Amino acid sequence: MTAEHPENLHEKTFQIFVNSRPRKVPGPQISFIEVLHLAGFNPPAEELDLYDVEWTHGHQAGRLTNGQSVELENGMRFDAGKSNRS
């Protein structure tokens, strides 16, 4: 028998895509760092500004930077990778 923890009662799983790969993640939010990890990146803290995370969902779009999160919706698409800025 397992005990349910109140903090987990409202946790929902979301189907998202990270660099075109389907992922199931717990909500209600996802952070810049979490998206990078799902994309296979594990940069040191001093290199986080060298990475970009962009997201789309329907007609909505945005960008995440270190320290930011976004509310999840099923079907969101995230593109994460090294920045091409010099």
Stockholm file with secondary structure:
# STOCKHOLM 1.0

chainA/1-86         MTAEHPENLHEKTFQIFVNSRPRKVPGPQISFIEVLHLAGFNPPAEELDLYDVEWTHGHQAGRLTNGQSVELENGMRFDAGKSNRS
#=GR chainA/1-86 SS CCCCCGGGTTCCEEEEEETTEEEEEESSEEEHHHHHHHTTCCCCGGGGGGEEEEEEETTEEEEECTTCEEECCTTCEEEEEECCCC
#=GC SS_cons        CCCCCGGGTTCCEEEEEETTEEEEEESSEEEHHHHHHHTTCCCCGGGGGGEEEEEEETTEEEEECTTCEEECCTTCEEEEEECCCC
//
